[in-house]
Amino acid sequence: MKVTYYKDTMRSYMIIPCPPEAGTTGYQYRMLEMNRIEGILPCGLRHIDGESFLYYETTGKQSLSALYEGRGIPGAELFRLLEALSDMSGTLSEYLLDEQHLVLTADQIFYDLSSGKYSFTYYPGEVISPDVFRFLADGIDGADKSAAAAVYRLCAAAGGDRQALRESVREAVSQKNTPKPWEIETEPSSGRHTQETKHEDFDRPDRYTTKTGTEADTEPSKSREPDRSTGSFGKKQLVFRILLILLLLSGAGGLIAVQLLVYISQRERRLCIAGSILLLVSACLIIAETVLRVRESRRMRREEEWSRNPAYLESDEKDLPVFGSGKVEEYRLSDEEAGNTVRFSEQETIGRLYGRDRGSRIDLRTLPTTVGKAQAYVDVVLPDPSVSRVHARIYKGEEGCIEIRDLDSTNGTFINGTRLEPNEKRRVHRGDEVRFGNMEYEYR
């Protein structure tokens, strides 16, 4: 699928040509052009020189490949994407659009940095293989075990039909909030390593609180039986509450029926209305309190099940090697290794971008590097109003050169005064001038 990009004074577009044999007056093309579908990139059909093109508006949006190329993908963002994809399946079914024509590639899924919403590309032409899950698997944060397991399962499901993939996505979204072993306080029985783990923030490296050694030995042992004094109650209590709710509702209905069947004074009528309202409010409060206690009871039972099967067990391995017990051997350079040091050519070293202001520069020792003003998505923050949130990306070139790609920035990226097209990559040599919006640099 050939994709080009275009930017006018106000808006940005992704352009995809329609197949020559496509009937652009068909149902799918008309639905894309005539409707603003939630979660789908706004699309317009244009006919130029006998050919048809789909113009998808991408103003203010960045593709997944632009956001996460060379960067780790947080597990929370993965599940947000899967939730958007699951909702997208329902939206397409409402418009009677074929889900197979949803383009699931890293270049055709876009993220709006201002609203935090994902937008997908719907292409009525050829069916494109959903390779975005391989991109997600390569970039997912390995510390997030649940997210990594979910994306690997989706990679396997992507090789089948779209129905199986849809079910896998829904299953991953539904299991996102399933309690994990490390989310529950555990204290195994004596004879094992005592650990106390609390889930505070899934993305923080210090989310584990561990007590070992003498500190754990001095603490008295605690029973893993959950405290059910406030959360759990039996079937008898549940039946009693249901009967009480039915009694209150019956009383409220009786007071309302009295006003219709029996002649009463205006004062008595007001008292009946007040009494029925009071009974209805009491019934609602009891219903809400019962629901909360049932949920709390289920949580306590789940904790009890996890405590019976602790996540951390004592290792059965014996006779492990002791660190530092081996002999220290003297290291000497061989005759071949003791040769002359090779001098790097100056043409092969990467320079830096030096700004017009004193002390302003961009270090290029770690490439690729993304520049912009959205700290969460870039490597180098340029705090200038003319710079976009995700402005451009710098790559390592050949023979000491670098390459710069404009990421559909609002005010553009310029090399020696020439503006780059959206997503265009161009080589930069030493002495060239580079400008990101109003921020000017020289590559040396």
Secondary structure, 3 states (H helix, E strand, C coil): CCCEEEECCCCEEEEEECCCCCCCCCHHHHHHHHCCCCCECCEEEEEECCEEEEEEECCCEEEHHHHHCCCCECHHHHHHHHHHHHHHHHHHHHCCCCHHHEECCCCCCEEECCCCCEEEEECCCCCCCCCHHHHHHHHECCCCHHHHHHHHHHHHHCCCCHHHHHHHHHHHHHCCCCCCHHHCCCCCCCCCCCCCCCCCCCCCCCCCCCCCCHHHHHCCCCCCCCCCCCCCCCHHHHHHHHHHHHHHHHHHHHHHHHHHHCCCCHHHHHHHHHHHHHHHHHHHHHHHHHHHHHHHHHHHHHHHHHHHCCCCCCCCCCCCCCCCCCCCCCCCCCCCCCCCCCCCCHHHCCCCEEECCCCCEECCCCCCEEEECCCCCCCEECCCCCCCCCCEEEEECCCCCEEEEECCCCCCEEECCEECCCCCEEEECCCCEEEECCEEEEEC
